[in-house]
Structures are given as structure tokens and as C-alpha cells.
Amino acid sequence: MEALIPVINKLQDVFNTVGADIIQLPQIAVVGTQSSGKSSVLESLVGRDLLPRGTGIVTRRPLILQLVHVDPGDARKNDDVEGEEWGKFLHTKNKVTGGMV
């Protein structure tokens, strides 16, 4: 997974540069009852702790999360986040979840 995110980001940049349609990547949907481990399954697949945590119902609505990885000097680096990896919740106007190292 570590090597995959930068490759996907690079592919998307190339597609944007040449004006081609953005590549359609696989999407994952997880469905289950409250507190049945859906978020834990997703975090296990990604290898990062990035989803909201708390007691009761925390992720009660569909989430759209995009993982981002950039090199340290890259202009796309988000100054609000430490590290070169972070997640953007696309359903909340690109709200950023903390840096992932």
C-alpha cells in the first residue's frame, strides 16, 4: 500500500495534465450494523488509523475518503498537516484527517 498511493497520485496528475478523464479506481463499500467493526476493516486494509473514533454512532453517514501522498518538497503539500500522507474526506469539502507517517 505504501508504494501504491504515490503511483496512483502520479497517474492522476498525468491524466489531468493531458486533459484525459481521471482514471476510475476501485471503490470499497462496507455495510454492517452499529459497532460491528466496519471502520476497523477499512483501516486494516489501508494500514492507517484515519477514521473518526468515539463512543456511540460516529460514522453514521457514507464517507468518501481519498488518501494523499506527496514528496516532502511537492507544491501540493498541505501545510496544515504534518507528514507527506493524509486523507481528505471528499464528502465534507475536503476536510483533512491528520498526517500519517
N, C-alpha and C positions, 0 to 999 in steps of 0.2 A: 504494500500500500504506500509506503514512504516514497518509492520511486515513481509510482503511478500518478500521483497528483501533479507533480511538475510536468510530466509528459502531456497530460490532459490539458493543463493550462496552456502549454506551448501550442498544442494543436488548435485550441480555441483562438489563440492570438493569430495564428497563421490564417485560419478561416476568416477572422474578422478583417485582417489586412487585405486579403484578396477579394473581399466582398462576397464571399460564399456564405451559404446558410451555415449556421452553427451546427456542429455535429450533435446528433441526438444520442446522448449517453444513456445507459441503462438506469432505470429508476427503481427504487425499492419501496414497497408499501408494507407496513406492518400493522396488523389488526389484532386486537385482543381486548380482554376485559381489563378493568382498572387494576393497576399494580400487579400485572402479570409478567412484567419483565420486558416489555416491548422496547423501551429505551435502552435497556441493558444489552439486548440483542444487537441493536444498531451500533452502539458504542463498541461492542465486541468486534463487529465486522470492520469498523473503521480503525479500531485500535486507539481511540482517543476518548477522553471524558469531555463531552462538549454539549450535552443536552441539559436542559434545566432540571434541577433536583429540588425536592421539597416533600412535605407531607400532604396527603390528600391528592386531589387531582391537579397535576402540574402541567401536563401537555394535553389539554382537553380538546385541542383542535389540530387539524393537519398542519404539519411543519414542512417547510421546504428549506433544506439546508444545503448550501454549497460550500465545499471545502476549498480553501485557497492556500497555495504555497508559492512564495516568490523568493528569489535570491536576496541576500541582505541589501545590496545596492540598487535593487529594482525600483523604478519610479512608481510602481503600483503598490509599494509597501504601505501599509496602513499605519500611520503614526500613533493611532490610538491603541494599538495592540503590540505587546512585546512578542518577539519571535518572528519567524518567517511563515508560520502557518496559523490560520484562523478559520473560523466558519462564519458564513453570512446566512442569516435567516431571511430568505427572499420574500417570505410572506409578510414580513414586518419592515418593509422598506430598507432592506439590507442591514438590519441590526446585527452587530458583530458580537460573536461569542469569543471570549478571551483567547489570547495567544496560546498556541500549542507548540511545545518544543520537543 
